[in-house]
């Protein structure tokens, strides 16, 4: 079973790229973030023609999340619990082929310090609480998406000081990512590539793609029932270099059935 995550950075603008990648990579489940499309503008027809069922939560300008699946998914949640005032489309969850899949798009948090960074930390705290509730159900769970966190400043970001003050690299969100790992969530990509420099995002500015100035922001975390089923993990880096591509590359895992 192949599960992937991709910050698509505008699904309608990059639909051709997405469909080409789906046909070549053939993932069973895909979590998409940053749709940048309101709910009624989601390209359901084209994706269904490609062989995927769709669940999505759109937003008019930014954000937006979706789960694409070859097997029919059963919606379990359209938003992250814990704050009914939060209407940003950043989380959707479904049962797919016996696994709970949570698709998340964590806040960027810039500029920091400030209210956007405070929202990022509060959102992550809510996500941690929800992850504990999911674990209490004793079901296999994947939490996949753009976490907007660089976990390890030694190997998850290219050698630079230019991101030192950015919200993506601050100790508070990184500590929350570490807490998830301490509570039993497996960082699947790092588990399969413990020392390799792997990036999932390259900013459009300053020729960062051309000089491999990347960051690892996209993660697939597995709870304990899935640890032993992890078979492989990787990044389809070449997708980032294609014309019209997102600034993120698809990140994926293979699970034993």
VEXZAVO-204360 format. One line per 4 residues: number of its first residue (from 1); their letters; for each residue x, y, z of N, C-alpha, C. Coordinates in steps of 0.001 Angstrom, whole numbers, plus 524288, in hexadecimal, padded with zeros to 5 digits. Layout:
NUM = a = X:Y:Z:X:Y:Z:X:Y:Z  ... .
***
This chain:
1 = xxxx = 80357:7FB56:80000:80000:80000:80000:80377:804D7:80000  802C8:8081A:7FC1E:80607:80CC6:7FB96:802DA:81190:7FD25  804E7:8148B:800DC:80255:81941:802D0:80603:81DD7:801F7  803FD:8220C:7FFC5:80740:82696:7FE8B:804C7:82B8D:800A1 .
5 = xxxx = 8080C:82F7F:80148:80631:834B2:802AF:808C5:838AB:7FF24  805C6:83CC2:7FDD1:807CA:840CC:7FA53:80511:845F9:7FB73  8081C:849EB:7FC9C:80614:84F3C:7FCA1:805DA:850EF:7F6EC  80119:85112:7F4D3:8005E:851DF:7EF3A:800EE:8579B:7EDA2 .
9 = xxxx = 8003C:85B3E:7F161:800FF:860D7:7F05D:7FDB0:862B1:7EBB5  7F88D:861C4:7EC3A:7F49B:86357:7E85A:7F34F:85EC2:7E4C0  7EF40:85BE1:7E62E:7EE0A:85702:7E365:7EC42:857F6:7DDD1  7E965:85C0E:7DCD3:7E79C:85CF2:7D777:7EC0A:85EC0:7D3ED .
13 = xxxx = 7EF91:861CE:7D604:7F40A:8639B:7D2FC:7F7BE:85F22:7D1B6  7F812:85B44:7D525:7FBDC:85708:7D48C:7F938:851C1:7D39F  7F46D:851E7:7D1BA:7F189:84D0E:7D0F3:7F43B:84970:7CD0D  7F64B:84B99:7C8D6:7F8EF:84852:7C4F1:7FD9F:8458A:7C75C .
17 = xxxx = 800A1:84858:7CA87:80510:845E7:7CD36:80338:8417D:7D0C3  7FF0B:8427E:7D3A5:7FCFE:83E94:7D746:7FB3D:839B5:7D45C  7F843:83A55:7D02E:7F639:835D8:7CD5C:7FA98:832A7:7CADC  7FE8F:8354C:7C8DF:80305:83284:7C697:805DC:82F55:7CAB3 .
21 = xxxx = 806A2:831BA:7CF4F:80946:82EF2:7D393:80603:82A5C:7D586  800E5:82B08:7D614:7FD86:826BF:7D7D2:7FDEA:8221D:7D415  7FDE9:82331:7CF0C:7FE2F:81EFB:7CB30:80365:81C19:7CB6A  80797:81EF2:7CC96:80CC3:81C8B:7CCAA:80DF3:819D8:7D1DA .
25 = xxxx = 80C78:81C56:7D635:80DE6:81A67:7DB5D:809FB:81678:7DD89  80506:8170A:7DC1D:800D1:81378:7DDA5:80050:812C4:7E395  80030:81702:7E68F:7FF53:81671:7EC36:7F9C5:8148C:7ED47  7F914:811C1:7F197:7F3DF:8100A:7F328:7F0E2:81464:7F5E8 .
29 = xxxx = 7F3B1:81796:7F8DC:7F163:81BEC:7FBC8:7F4F1:820A6:7FB33  7F297:8253F:7FA72:7F599:82A18:7FA12:7F30B:82E32:7FD93  7F62F:830B1:800C6:7F472:83527:803E2:7F67F:83A1E:80146  7F2F6:83DAF:8001B:7F466:84297:7FD92:7F375:84728:80145 .
33 = xxxx = 7F6DD:84B0D:800EE:7F63B:84FC9:8040E:7F6C1:8549D:80098  7F50D:858E8:802B9:7F53C:85E02:8002A:7F286:85DCD:7FAD4  7EDA4:85C22:7FAF1:7EAA0:85BCA:7F61C:7E9E6:8611D:7F389  7E967:86537:7F6C3:7E86B:86A84:7F4D5:7E3A2:86AA0:7F13D .
37 = xxxx = 7DF95:867EE:7F2E7:7DAB6:867B7:7EFE6:7D633:866FE:7F3B1  7D210:869EA:7F2E6:7CD7F:86912:7F62A:7CB26:863C0:7F4DC  7C7CF:861D4:7F84E:7C5F2:85C74:7F7ED:7C390:85B38:7F2A0  7C064:85EBD:7F075:7BDB8:85D9D:7EB81:7C163:85DC8:7E6D0 .
41 = xxxx = 7C628:85FC9:7E77F:7C9DF:8602B:7E324:7CDA5:85B90:7E2E9  7CCEB:857B6:7E646:7D069:8532D:7E643:7CF84:84FF3:7E14E  7D3BF:84E54:7DEAE:7D32E:84B92:7D9A1:7D1D9:845C9:7DA45  7CD6F:844C0:7DC79:7CBDE:83F62:7DDC2:7CB7D:83BEB:7D8E4 .
45 = xxxx = 7C91D:83DEA:7D4D9:7C835:83AB6:7D030:7CD4B:838A2:7CDED  7D12B:83C03:7CD67:7D626:83A6B:7CB16:7D8F0:83663:7CE80  7D8A9:83718:7D3A3:7DB5A:8337C:7D72B:7D88C:82E3C:7D757  7D366:82E4F:7D72F:7D087:82962:7D70B:7D198:82668:7D1F7 .
49 = xxxx = 7D22F:82932:7CDA9:7D38F:8269F:7C8B9:7D8EB:823F5:7C90D  7DC3D:8260C:7CC70:7E16B:823B8:7CD34:7E140:81EF5:7D0CB  7DCA3:81DC3:7D2FD:7DC0D:81906:7D61B:7DC08:819D7:7DBF8  7DAF3:81E9D:7DDAB:7DB3B:81FCF:7E344:7D615:82209:7E548 .
53 = xxxx = 7D467:81FFA:7E9CE:7D049:8227F:7ECCD:7D291:8274F:7EF74  7CF4E:82B1E:7F0AF:7D13B:8300E:7F2D5:7CE0D:831B7:7F796  7D0C1:83371:7FB99:7CE78:83652:7FFEE:7D1A2:83B51:80079  7CF10:83FBD:80114:7D209:84493:8015F:7CF25:848A9:80493 .
57 = xxxx = 7D23B:84C53:80678:7D037:850DB:80944:7D2FC:8559F:80701  7D010:858D4:80424:7D275:85D39:80181:7D217:86248:8048C  7D4CE:86629:80280:7D4BE:86B67:804BB:7D5BD:86F38:80039  7D352:873B9:80068:7D330:87728:7FBE0:7D8A0:878D7:7F9FE .
61 = xxxx = 7DC22:87A2B:7FD77:7E12C:87C48:7FBC2:7E5AE:87897:7FCEE  7E682:8775B:801E3:7EAF8:8742B:8036F:7E914:86EF1:805A3  7ECB1:86C0E:807CA:7EB8A:8673B:80A9E:7E8AE:8634A:8072C  7E58C:86001:80980:7E2D7:85BE5:806AD:7E5C7:856C1:806D3 .
65 = xxxx = 7E2F1:8527F:8080C:7E54C:84D4B:80882:7E1D2:8494E:805D4  7E42F:84506:8041C:7E137:840F6:80165:7E3C5:83BAE:8022D  7E07F:8379D:801FC:7E253:83236:801F8:7E053:82FAF:7FCF6  7E3F1:82DA4:7F9D5:7E2AD:82AAF:7F52A:7E3D5:824F1:7F646 .
69 = xxxx = 7E067:82183:7F496:7E12E:81C04:7F5E4:7DEE2:8187E:7F1AA  7E1BC:8145A:7F057:7DFAA:8107D:7ECAF:7DB1F:80D7D:7EF23  7DBAA:80C1C:7F41D:7D74F:809CB:7F6FC:7D3DA:80E2F:7F906  7CEDC:80D2B:7F978:7CB52:81153:7FB22:7CC5E:812CA:800CE .
73 = xxxx = 7CD9C:817AF:801E8:7CEAA:81956:80750:7C99A:81A89:80A30  7C9C0:819D2:80F53:7C551:81B25:812AD:7C6DB:81FD5:81601  7C44B:82432:8151A:7C593:82903:817E5:7C4B0:82853:81DBD  7C887:829D7:820E0:7C7F1:829BC:8268F:7C834:82F29:82905 .
77 = xxxx = 7CAB7:832DD:82646:7CB2D:8381A:8288E:7CCBC:83BFE:82456  7CA61:840AE:82482:7CBA7:844CF:820C1:7CEE1:8493A:8231A  7CFE0:8490D:82824:7D2EC:84D3C:82A92:7D593:84B22:82F6C  7D984:84DDB:83119:7DC53:84C62:835D1:7D92F:84E16:83A92 .
81 = xxxx = 7D81F:84A9C:83E3A:7D4FB:84C26:842BF:7D803:84FA6:8467D  7D529:8522F:849F6:7D7AA:85524:84E1D:7D6C6:85AF6:84DFB  7D4FF:85D19:8497A:7D3FA:862B3:8491F:7CFC0:863A1:84506  7CAD1:863F0:846A4:7C692:864B2:842D7:7C6D9:869DA:83FE8 .
85 = xxxx = 7CA05:86D8F:841C6:7CA8B:8729A:83F1C:7CE32:87241:83A6E  7D145:86E35:83A2E:7D51E:86DA2:835F7:7D276:86B58:8312A  7D1E3:86E7F:82D23:7CF46:86CC0:8285F:7D30D:86BC2:823D8  7D820:86C1A:824CF:7DBE3:86B35:8209E:7DBEE:86569:81F14 .
89 = xxxx = 7DC01:86473:81A04:7DBBB:85F18:817EF:7E123:85C9C:81819  7E25D:85A31:81C7D:7E7A4:8582A:81D57:7E7C6:85262:81ED3  7E353:84FD3:81F47:7E369:84A5A:820F1:7DEAE:84785:81EC7  7DF94:842D6:81CCB:7DB57:83F59:81B3B:7DD28:839CA:81C63 .
93 = xxxx = 7D978:83667:81DC5:7DAE4:83134:81FAF:7D703:82D2C:81D9E  7D908:82897:81C4C:7D5A5:82482:81A2E:7D7D8:81F22:81B73  7D45B:81B48:81B76:7D5EC:815D2:81BCA:7D687:813C0:81640  7DB28:81193:8152A:7DC53:80FA2:80FED:7DEE9:80A48:8106B .
97 = xxxx = 7DC50:80653:80E7C:7DE87:8010A:80E5E:7E093:7FF5E:813BA  7DD89:8008B:817C4:7DEE6:7FEE2:81D03:7E2AF:8025B:81FEA  7E40D:806D7:81DA7:7E7B6:80A7B:8201F:7E51B:80FD1:82099  7E5DC:8125F:82509:7E428:817CC:8259F:7E85A:81B4E:82351 .
101 = xxxx = 7E6D2:81E95:81FA2:7EA72:82234:81D14:7E8DF:827C1:81E75  7EC4E:82A76:82138:7EB89:82FFA:82259:7EEF4:83339:81EC8  7EC85:8369C:81BB3:7EF57:83A0D:8181A:7EF7E:83F7A:81A87  7F429:84195:81B5E:7F499:8467F:81E34:7F801:84A6B:81B58 .
105 = xxxx = 7F69F:84F56:81C14:7F9B2:853B9:81A20:7FA72:85773:81EAA  7FEC7:856D2:82166:7FFD0:859FC:8260A:80100:85F9E:82481  7FFBF:86359:827E6:800D9:868DC:826B2:806A7:869DC:825E9  807C3:86D86:8226E:80D29:86F29:8217E:80F69:871F1:8263D .
109 = xxxx = 80C97:875B6:82860:80E33:87848:82D30:8114D:87D44:82C99  8126C:87EDF:827D7:81551:883BE:82709:811A4:88866:82698  8135D:88CF9:8284F:8185F:88E01:82AE5:81839:88C6B:830A5  81CBC:88B35:832A6:81D2E:889D0:83822:82144:88D5A:83AB4 .
113 = xxxx = 82055:88EC6:83FA4:81BB6:88D87:842CC:81702:890BD:84107  81265:88F1B:842CC:80DB3:891E5:84161:80901:88E51:8416F  80466:8904E:84020:7FF98:88D2C:84073:7FF8B:88882:83CC4  80209:888DE:83839:80217:88463:834A5:80566:87FEE:836D5 .
117 = xxxx = 80998:88155:83988:80CD7:87D4F:83BFD:809F6:87AEF:840A8  8073D:87E2B:84396:80422:87C2F:847FF:7FFFB:87860:84608  7FD7D:879B7:84199:7F98C:8763D:83F51:7FC08:8710F:83DAD  800A4:87154:83B6B:80363:86C8D:839DA:8042B:868F0:83E82 .
121 = xxxx = 8061D:86B0D:842CB:8072D:867D6:84760:80226:865AE:849BA  7FE15:868E6:849EF:7F913:8671C:84C0A:7F6C1:862D4:84894  7F746:8636F:84375:7F547:85F81:83FD2:7F82E:85A57:8408F  7FD4E:85AA3:84107:8005F:855E4:841E3:7FEE9:85343:84707 .
125 = xxxx = 7FDE1:85658:84B12:7FC36:85417:85012:7F706:85134:84F7C  7F376:85379:84C83:7EE78:850D3:84B7C:7EF57:84BC4:84878  7F2E4:84BF0:844B7:7F3FC:8474A:841A9:7F655:842F8:8450D  7F9B6:8446D:848AA:7FBFD:8409B:84C38:7F7C5:83E1E:84F9A .
129 = xxxx = 7F43C:8414D:85197:7EFF6:83F21:854C4:7EC9A:83B6B:85189  7EB8A:83CE4:84CAC:7E866:8397F:84950:7EB55:83470:84816  7F072:834C7:84761:7F385:83013:84646:7F331:82C36:84ACE  7F2EE:82E2C:84F90:7F259:82ABB:85418:7ED0B:8280B:85414 .
133 = xxxx = 7E906:82AEE:8529D:7E3D7:8288E:85248:7E3AD:82457:84E12  7E63C:8255E:849A9:7E671:8216D:84587:7E940:81C87:84764  7ED68:81D34:84A48:7F052:818BB:84C48:7ED18:81584:85012  7E9BB:81820:852F1:7E678:81554:856BA:7E296:811AA:85425 .
137 = xxxx = 7E1A7:8126B:84F13:7DE07:80F0F:84C39:7E086:809F2:84A7C  7E5AF:8096C:84B3B:7E88D:8049D:849F6:7E803:80312:84439  7E7AB:806F2:840E4:7E765:80601:83B3F:7EC6A:807E7:838B0  7EDDF:805B8:83433:7F266:807CF:8315F:7F12C:80D3D:82F37 .
141 = xxxx = 7F4CF:810E2:83000:7F3E3:8165C:82E8D:7F8B2:81895:82BCD  7F7BA:81B9A:827B2:7FBB5:81EBA:82514:7FA25:8246F:82597  7FDC2:827B3:82752:7FD02:82D5E:82756:800C5:82FA0:82355  7FEAD:8310A:81ECD:801EF:83286:81A56:800C0:8380A:8189B .
145 = xxxx = 804E1:83AE1:8172C:803F4:84011:81513:80897:843A0:8158D  80784:84892:8149B:80B64:84CB7:81518:80B1D:84EC1:81AB4  80EE8:84D2E:81DD8:80F10:84EBE:82357:81157:85432:82408  813D4:8564B:81FF6:8167A:85B58:82065:81A47:85B6C:824FF .
149 = xxxx = 81D0C:85710:825A3:8210A:85687:829B3:825D4:853E5:8274D  82A66:85618:82851:82F5A:85395:8270B:83122:850B3:82BFA  830AA:84B8C:82C42:831C9:848D4:83131:83774:84923:832F7  83B1C:84861:82F62:840A6:8480C:830C9:843AF:84C12:82D8F .
153 = xxxx = 845D5:84FF6:83037:84887:85430:82D6D:84DC5:85280:82B33  84F7B:84DB3:82C5F:85464:84BD0:82A3D:853B2:8494A:824E6  84F61:84675:82413:84ED8:84396:81F2A:849A7:8448B:81C58  845FE:84762:81EB0:840FA:84857:81C32:8409C:84DB7:819A8 .
157 = xxxx = 8450D:85057:81923:8454C:85569:81694:84ACD:85610:81461  84B32:8589B:80FEF:85054:85955:80D94:853B4:85CEA:81108  858DF:85C8A:810AD:85C41:85FBE:81406:85B76:8658D:812F9  8594A:86845:816BB:857FA:86DC5:81606:856B1:87027:81B4F .
161 = xxxx = 856E9:8755B:81BA1:854FE:87829:8203A:85047:87B83:81ED3  84E99:87B45:819E2:84A88:87ED8:8180F:8451F:87D95:81A43  8446C:878F0:81C73:83F63:8776A:81EAC:83F64:87798:824A1  84378:879B6:826F6:8440B:87970:82CAF:83F7C:87BE6:82F9F .
165 = xxxx = 83D34:88005:82D80:838FE:882B7:83036:833A0:8813B:82E28  8337C:87D9A:82A84:82E8B:87BFD:82839:82B84:87875:82BF8  82655:878A9:82BAD:8230A:87577:82F1B:823D7:86FA1:82E37  8258E:86E1B:8298C:82633:86890:8284C:82A8B:865F7:82B62 .
169 = xxxx = 82E48:86907:82D3E:832EB:866CF:82FBF:83336:867DF:8359F  82F42:86A48:837D2:82F90:86BE2:83D4C:82F3A:8672F:84105  83182:867B0:845AA:8319C:8633D:8494A:82C39:86184:84B2C  8287A:86523:84B95:8235E:8639A:84DBB:82089:85FB7:84A34 .
173 = xxxx = 81FE5:860BB:84517:81D64:85CB6:841CF:8209C:857C9:84151  825BE:85848:8412E:82902:85397:840D5:8286D:85039:845B9  827CE:852BB:84A41:826F0:84FC7:84F19:821BC:84CE1:84EE9  81DD7:84F2C:84C7A:818C9:84C86:84C03:81922:847D8:8484F .
177 = xxxx = 81C2E:84857:84432:81D0D:843E6:840B6:81FD6:83F81:843A7  823A8:840F3:846C2:82679:83D10:849D8:822E3:83A73:84DC9  81F41:83D75:85004:81B86:83B31:853BD:8183C:836FB:85119  81688:83801:84C4C:813A1:83400:84973:816DB:82F02:848EA .
181 = xxxx = 81BC2:82F8E:847A1:81F23:82AF4:84726:81FD3:82843:84C6A  82077:82B5A:85084:82116:82920:855BB:81C41:82612:85768  817C2:827A5:8555B:812DF:82500:856BF:811AA:8206B:8531E  81571:81EF8:84FE0:814EF:81A30:84CD5:813D9:81ACE:84712 .
185 = xxxx = 81398:81FAF:8451D:812B2:82083:83F86:817E2:8201E:83CA6  81806:81CDB:838A9:81CC7:81BDC:835B2:81D38:81F99:83116  8218B:8226F:830D2:822CD:825B9:82C56:824A4:8220E:82804  82116:8208D:82490:8220E:81C2F:82103:82689:81D2D:81D3D .
189 = xxxx = 826DF:821E6:81B26:82B09:82309:8176F:83061:822AF:81A1C  830C3:824E0:81EBA:835B9:824B2:8218E:836F4:81F32:8237E  832EE:81C21:824A5:833D3:816C1:82657:83674:8138F:82214  83518:814A7:81D2B:83769:811D0:818D0:83C74:81455:816D3 .
193 = xxxx = 83D3E:81943:81800:841EB:81C12:81633:8441C:81F26:81AD5  8466C:81C71:81E9F:847CD:81F01:82391:84BDF:82353:8232D  84F54:82327:81F50:85381:82710:81F11:853AB:82A0A:819E7  85032:828C5:8165A:85059:82B1F:8112B:84DC3:83082:81126 .
197 = xxxx = 8501E:8342A:80E50:84DA5:83946:80D8C:84924:838AB:809B7  84467:83948:80B9B:83FC7:838E3:80857:83C8A:83DCE:80900  83B22:84039:804BD:837EB:844F1:804E4:832C1:843E5:8020B  82EBC:846BA:8039B:829A4:84632:80111:827A7:84B63:7FEF7 .
201 = xxxx = 82A86:84FA0:8000D:828CE:854E4:7FE95:82D84:85818:7FCF3  82CDE:85ADB:7F88E:830DD:85E6B:7F69E:82E26:86379:7F518  82F53:867B0:7F7B6:82CE6:86CC2:7F6A6:82DDF:86E4D:7F0F8  82A09:87100:7EEA4:82AB7:872E6:7E949:82EEA:87719:7E8E9 .
205 = xxxx = 82FDE:879E2:7ED35:83377:87E5E:7ED13:83926:87CA7:7ED93  83C95:88011:7EBBD:84243:87FAF:7EC7A:84499:87A8D:7EA5F  84246:87877:7E63F:84460:873CB:7E3AB:84527:86F3D:7E773  841A8:86ECD:7EB3A:84273:86AB4:7EF2A:841C6:86539:7ECEC .
209 = xxxx = 83E7C:864A0:7E8F3:83E11:85F7A:7E686:84313:85E2C:7E39A  844FF:861D3:7E095:8499B:860D2:7DD5B:84E63:85F88:7E0B4  84EC2:861C6:7E550:8534C:860A7:7E8AD:851F3:85D00:7ED32  84D7B:85A60:7ECCF:84BB8:85693:7F0B2:84B6F:858F2:7F62F .
213 = xxxx = 84961:85DAD:7F66F:84897:86032:7FB7F:8434B:85EC7:7FDB8  842CD:859F6:7FF8B:83DB7:857F3:80125:83D00:85771:806F7  8381F:85650:8087C:8369B:85559:80DE3:83315:8508F:80DEE  83325:84DA9:81228:82F89:8493F:812CA:82B04:84B08:8164A .
217 = xxxx = 8268D:84C0F:813DA:821F9:84E0F:8169F:81D6C:84A3A:81695  81D8B:8467B:812F8:8191A:842FF:8121D:81A50:83DA9:81487  816C8:83BE9:817F0:817E9:83750:81B15:81338:833A2:81B2F  8146A:82E9F:81B9A:81068:82AA2:81C6F:811BE:827DD:82188 .
221 = xxxx = 80EBC:828FB:82595:80F99:826A7:82AB4:80BF9:82200:82B68  80E1D:81DB9:82D67:80B3C:818DF:82E1A:80AD3:8178E:833DF  8063B:815F5:8359D:805D5:81435:83B05:807C4:80E94:83B6F  80827:80CA8:84029:80AD9:807B0:84123:808AE:80313:83E08 .
225 = xxxx = 80388:80286:83D40:801AA:7FE0B:83A33:803B6:7FDD3:8349D  805D0:80231:832A4:807D9:80244:82D4C:80DC9:801F0:82CFF  81076:8023C:8315E:8162D:8024F:83139:81857:7FDA0:82E37  81671:7F904:82F70:818A1:7F449:82D20:81702:7F394:8276D .
229 = xxxx = 81339:7F6B1:825A6:81169:7F637:8203A:81448:7F9D8:81C7D  81798:7FD4E:81E90:81A71:800EA:81B2C:81E84:7FDF7:817FD  81E04:7FE5C:812DB:82168:7FB75:80F4C:82554:7FEFB:80C95  823A0:8039B:80AFD:82709:80734:80822:824E7:80CBC:808AF .
233 = xxxx = 82835:8108E:80792:826AA:81613:807D2:82A3D:81930:80441  82821:81D70:80211:82B65:8208D:7FEA3:828D3:825A8:7FD0E  82BA7:82896:7F9E0:829D2:82D91:7F7BF:82A72:82D5C:7F1D9  82642:82EA0:7EF0E:82699:82EE7:7E959:828AE:83449:7E7CF .
237 = xxxx = 82DAC:834F8:7E8DC:8302B:83A16:7E844:82FD1:83C30:7E2B9  83004:838BE:7DEE4:83018:83A82:7D979:82B24:83D76:7D7FB  826DD:83C8B:7DAD3:82200:83F4A:7D99F:82289:8452B:7DA7F  825CF:846AC:7DE45:82688:84C3E:7DF75:82910:84F22:7DAEB .
241 = xxxx = 82C0D:84C72:7D7C3:82ECD:84EF9:7D37E:82BAC:84F6F:7CE77  826EB:84D79:7CE65:823CF:84DA4:7C9A1:8211A:852E8:7C8FC  81FEC:8543D:7C41E:81D5F:85931:7C306:8180B:85970:7C5BA  816FD:85DD0:7C849:81206:85E93:7CAEE:81185:85BD0:7D018 .
245 = xxxx = 815D0:859D3:7D23C:81592:856AB:7D701:8148C:859F5:7DBD7  8127F:8576C:7DFD1:8123A:859AD:7E50C:817BE:85A7F:7E715  81839:85DA7:7EB34:81D54:85E38:7EDBF:81E71:859C3:7F18E  81ABB:85622:7F224:81B85:85151:7F529:81BBD:84CB0:7F169 .
249 = xxxx = 81E3E:84875:7F31A:81E51:8439A:7F01C:81B1E:83F79:7F2F8  818CC:83BC5:7F022:815E4:8378D:7F2BC:8197A:83456:7F649  81787:8333B:7FAE0:81A4A:83013:7FEBF:816ED:82B4B:7FFDD  8193B:826B4:80013:81609:821EC:8002E:81860:81DAF:8039B .
253 = xxxx = 814F3:81A06:804FE:8169D:81548:807C2:813F2:81095:80544  8166C:80C08:805EE:81415:80711:8048C:81324:8040A:80988  80E68:80214:80A21:80D06:7FEE3:80EA7:80BF4:7F94B:80CDF  80D8C:7F594:81015:80C11:7F02C:80F1F:8062D:7EFA8:80FFA .
257 = x = 803C8:7ECA2:80CC2:7FE1A:7EBDD:80D28:7FCC0:7E8BB:8121A .
***
